[in-house]
Amino acid sequence: MKDRIYNFNAGPAVLPEEVLKEAQENLFSLPGVGMSVLEISHRSKTFDAIIDEAKENLKSLLSIPDNYHLLFLQGGASTQFAMVPMNIMPPNNNADYIVTGSWSKKAVKEAKRFGTVNIAASSEETKFDRIPNEYKLSKDTSFVHFTSNNTIYGTEWLKEPEVGNIPLVCDASSDILHKKIDVSKYGLIYAGAQKNMGPSGVTFVIIRDDLLERCSDSLITMLNYKTHTENNSMYNTPPVFGVYMINLVTKWLKKLGGLDAMYKLNREKAEIIYNCIDSSNGYFKGHAQKDSRSIMNVTFNLTTEDLEKKLINEATSNGFSGIKGHRSIGGLRASIYNACPKVAVEELAKFMKDFQKKNG
C-alpha cells in the first residue's frame, strides 16, 4: 500500500482504494459535466442520476422489497435516536430496547423523552461482553430497537432478535452492508455511512411504508420521515458528495460479487485476528465472548496496561492506525470494515505475534 498506512480506525473508516482513486480522478470535473461533484446542483439531472443509481444499487445489494423507502439524511445515527421514537412510538407511546453497549444506551436516553421505554434485555452486568440470549418484550409495544454491532465492546448479533409482528428497528451503523440481511423482517433500519458505506455526513434510513402512517403532521418538518420520503431525500440540500461516494462504494461492492462475497471475505479477515488472539495462550485476551464476537470490530487486551501502551506506540510507528481502544474502556481494537484489505489484517496479525515474541 504505497503512500498509505493500514487504517483500523473505528470511524470515519477506511474506504476502498479504487473508490478513492475514482473520486480523485473525477473530483475536478465529472465526466461530461464540466463541474466538480462538490459544485453541482442537487436539483440537477446529474445528481438525480447519482442518487437514483445509489438507491437502485442498495436495493439490489440488500434485496429491499418495494414497500420500503430509502432515505439519505443528515445528523448521524445520534439524530435517529430521537427521530425514531418521535415518529413511530405513537400511538402507544412505549417501546422495547435491547441494550448491548454505549450506543444503545444513548438511544434509550433519547427515547425516554417521547414515551415509556422497557429494557427488554441488557448485557451491561457483564460489561457488554455478549449478546443477550433472552429478552422480555412488553405488551402493546410500538417497536423493538436493537444495535446490530457494537464498535466499542466488539459484539455483534449473528441474527436479528425474533419479535413476531412487532416492528423491528435496528441501528446498523457499524455493520451495514457487511452481509445480506432479510430486510422484510425489519420496520426501520438506520446507519451512519462512515463505517461501511462512505464518508461521514450521510445517514442511511430504510423505512417500511406502513410506519409512515404513524408520523404526525405536527412534527418538526425536518424531523418527520414523511418529509423526506415525499421529497426523495431532497427537501433541503442533501449531502451531495457523500451520496456520490456511497454510489461509488455500492458499485465497488457489486463488482466484488455482492454482499455474499463481501461476507465471506469479512469472515476470513476476522478469523485471522481472532486466531491470533486465541493461540496466544492468554497473552491477548478478547473482550467479547466467542459466540458474540463482532466481525467488524475486534476488541482485546494484553496482560498489563503498560504492554498495551507499548503495543499501540509500536503499531503506530509501524504504520498501523487506530489500534487504540475506545477511550471509555481502553484496551485495543482493530476495526476491519468492508474496505479494510485482507493484507492489512494479515500484517497486523504478524505484528501482534512478533510483539508477543519480543515482549512475552
RALINTA-V93604 format. One record per residue. N is the residue number from 1. RES is the residue in one small letter. SS is DSSP state (@ for helix, = for strand, . for the rest). OMEGA is omega in whole degrees, -180 to 180 (none if undefined). Layout:
n | res | ss | omega
N | RES | SS | OMEGA
N | RES | SS | OMEGA
This chain:
n | res | ss | omega
1 | m | . | -176
2 | k | . | 178
3 | d | . | 178
4 | r | . | 177
5 | i | . | 178
6 | y | = | -171
7 | n | = | 178
8 | f | . | -179
9 | n | . | -175
10 | a | . | 178
11 | g | . | -6
12 | p | . | -168
13 | a | . | -179
14 | v | . | 176
15 | l | . | 179
16 | p | . | -177
17 | e | @ | -177
18 | e | @ | 175
19 | v | @ | 178
20 | l | @ | -179
21 | k | @ | 178
22 | e | @ | 179
23 | a | @ | 178
24 | q | @ | -178
25 | e | @ | -175
26 | n | @ | -176
27 | l | . | -178
28 | f | . | -179
29 | s | . | 176
30 | l | . | -179
31 | p | . | 177
32 | g | . | -176
33 | v | . | 179
34 | g | . | 177
35 | m | . | 174
36 | s | . | 174
37 | v | . | 177
38 | l | . | -175
39 | e | . | -172
40 | i | . | 177
41 | s | . | 176
42 | h | . | 176
43 | r | . | -177
44 | s | . | 176
45 | k | @ | 179
46 | t | @ | -180
47 | f | @ | 174
48 | d | @ | -179
49 | a | @ | -179
50 | i | @ | -176
51 | i | @ | 179
52 | d | @ | 179
53 | e | @ | 178
54 | a | @ | 179
55 | k | @ | -179
56 | e | @ | 178
57 | n | @ | 179
58 | l | @ | 176
59 | k | @ | -180
60 | s | @ | -177
61 | l | @ | -176
62 | l | @ | -178
63 | s | . | -177
64 | i | . | 180
65 | p | . | -176
66 | d | . | -178
67 | n | . | 176
68 | y | = | 173
69 | h | = | 177
70 | l | = | -177
71 | l | = | 171
72 | f | = | -175
73 | l | = | 178
74 | q | . | 178
75 | g | . | 177
76 | g | @ | 177
77 | a | @ | -179
78 | s | @ | 175
79 | t | @ | 178
80 | q | @ | 176
81 | f | @ | 179
82 | a | @ | -177
83 | m | @ | -178
84 | v | @ | 180
85 | p | @ | 179
86 | m | @ | -176
87 | n | @ | -169
88 | i | @ | 173
89 | m | . | 174
90 | p | . | 5
91 | p | . | -175
92 | n | . | 178
93 | n | . | 171
94 | n | = | -178
95 | a | = | 179
96 | d | = | 179
97 | y | = | 174
98 | i | = | -171
99 | v | = | -178
100 | t | . | 180
101 | g | . | -176
102 | s | @ | -176
103 | w | @ | 177
104 | s | @ | 175
105 | k | @ | 178
106 | k | @ | 177
107 | a | @ | 178
108 | v | @ | -179
109 | k | @ | -180
110 | e | @ | -178
111 | a | @ | -179
112 | k | . | 177
113 | r | . | -172
114 | f | . | -180
115 | g | . | -178
116 | t | = | 180
117 | v | = | 174
118 | n | = | 176
119 | i | = | -175
120 | a | = | 178
121 | a | = | 178
122 | s | = | 175
123 | s | . | -177
124 | e | @ | -178
125 | e | @ | 179
126 | t | @ | 177
127 | k | . | 176
128 | f | . | -180
129 | d | . | -176
130 | r | . | 171
131 | i | . | -178
132 | p | . | 178
133 | n | . | -178
134 | e | . | 177
135 | y | . | -177
136 | k | . | -178
137 | l | . | 180
138 | s | . | 179
139 | k | . | 176
140 | d | . | 179
141 | t | . | -178
142 | s | . | 178
143 | f | . | 173
144 | v | = | -176
145 | h | = | 172
146 | f | = | 178
147 | t | = | -169
148 | s | . | -180
149 | n | = | -175
150 | n | = | -173
151 | t | . | -174
152 | i | . | -174
153 | y | . | 175
154 | g | . | 175
155 | t | = | -176
156 | e | = | 174
157 | w | . | 176
158 | l | . | 173
159 | k | . | -176
160 | e | . | 178
161 | p | . | 179
162 | e | . | -175
163 | v | . | 179
164 | g | . | -177
165 | n | . | 178
166 | i | . | 177
167 | p | . | 179
168 | l | = | -180
169 | v | = | -176
170 | c | = | 165
171 | d | = | -177
172 | a | . | -172
173 | s | . | -172
174 | s | . | 173
175 | d | . | 176
176 | i | . | 178
177 | l | . | 179
178 | h | . | 176
179 | k | . | 176
180 | k | . | 171
181 | i | . | 177
182 | d | . | -176
183 | v | @ | -178
184 | s | @ | 177
185 | k | @ | -174
186 | y | . | 171
187 | g | . | -178
188 | l | = | 175
189 | i | = | 175
190 | y | = | -177
191 | a | = | 167
192 | g | = | -173
193 | a | . | -163
194 | q | . | 175
195 | k | . | -173
196 | n | . | -170
197 | m | . | -174
198 | g | . | -180
199 | p | . | 176
200 | s | . | 177
201 | g | . | 178
202 | v | . | 172
203 | t | = | -179
204 | f | = | 179
205 | v | = | 171
206 | i | = | -178
207 | i | = | -179
208 | r | = | -176
209 | d | @ | -172
210 | d | @ | -180
211 | l | @ | 178
212 | l | @ | 179
213 | e | @ | 179
214 | r | @ | -174
215 | c | . | -176
216 | s | . | 177
217 | d | . | -179
218 | s | . | -180
219 | l | . | 173
220 | i | . | -171
221 | t | @ | -175
222 | m | @ | -179
223 | l | @ | 179
224 | n | . | -179
225 | y | @ | -179
226 | k | @ | 178
227 | t | @ | -173
228 | h | @ | 176
229 | t | @ | -179
230 | e | . | -177
231 | n | . | 177
232 | n | . | 180
233 | s | . | -177
234 | m | . | 173
235 | y | . | 170
236 | n | . | -180
237 | t | . | -180
238 | p | . | 176
239 | p | . | -170
240 | v | @ | -177
241 | f | @ | 179
242 | g | @ | 178
243 | v | @ | 176
244 | y | @ | 179
245 | m | @ | 176
246 | i | @ | 178
247 | n | @ | 179
248 | l | @ | 180
249 | v | @ | 179
250 | t | @ | 177
251 | k | @ | 176
252 | w | @ | 179
253 | l | @ | 180
254 | k | @ | 178
255 | k | @ | 180
256 | l | @ | -178
257 | g | . | 179
258 | g | . | -172
259 | l | @ | 175
260 | d | @ | 177
261 | a | @ | 179
262 | m | @ | -179
263 | y | @ | 178
264 | k | @ | 180
265 | l | @ | 180
266 | n | @ | 179
267 | r | @ | 179
268 | e | @ | 180
269 | k | @ | -179
270 | a | @ | -179
271 | e | @ | 180
272 | i | @ | -178
273 | i | @ | -179
274 | y | @ | 176
275 | n | @ | 178
276 | c | @ | 180
277 | i | @ | -174
278 | d | @ | -178
279 | s | . | -175
280 | s | . | -180
281 | n | . | 176
282 | g | . | 179
283 | y | . | 171
284 | f | . | -179
285 | k | = | 179
286 | g | = | 180
287 | h | . | -174
288 | a | . | 173
289 | q | . | -170
290 | k | @ | -178
291 | d | @ | 179
292 | s | @ | -175
293 | r | = | 177
294 | s | . | 173
295 | i | . | -175
296 | m | . | -174
297 | n | = | -180
298 | v | = | -179
299 | t | = | -177
300 | f | = | 179
301 | n | = | 169
302 | l | . | -175
303 | t | . | 178
304 | t | . | 177
305 | e | @ | 179
306 | d | @ | 177
307 | l | @ | 179
308 | e | @ | 179
309 | k | @ | 179
310 | k | @ | 179
311 | l | @ | -180
312 | i | @ | -180
313 | n | @ | -180
314 | e | @ | 177
315 | a | @ | 179
316 | t | @ | 180
317 | s | @ | -178
318 | n | . | 173
319 | g | . | 175
320 | f | = | -177
321 | s | = | 172
322 | g | . | -176
323 | i | . | -179
324 | k | = | 179
325 | g | . | 179
326 | h | . | -175
327 | r | . | -176
328 | s | . | -179
329 | i | . | 179
330 | g | . | -179
331 | g | . | -178
332 | l | = | -178
333 | r | = | 173
334 | a | = | 178
335 | s | = | -172
336 | i | . | -178
337 | y | . | -175
338 | n | . | -172
339 | a | . | 176
340 | c | . | -176
341 | p | . | -178
342 | k | @ | -179
343 | v | @ | 179
344 | a | @ | 179
345 | v | @ | 178
346 | e | @ | 180
347 | e | @ | 178
348 | l | @ | 179
349 | a | @ | 177
350 | k | @ | 179
351 | f | @ | -180
352 | m | @ | 179
353 | k | @ | 178
354 | d | @ | 179
355 | f | @ | 179
356 | q | @ | 180
357 | k | @ | -177
358 | k | @ | -172
359 | n | @ | -177
360 | g | . | none
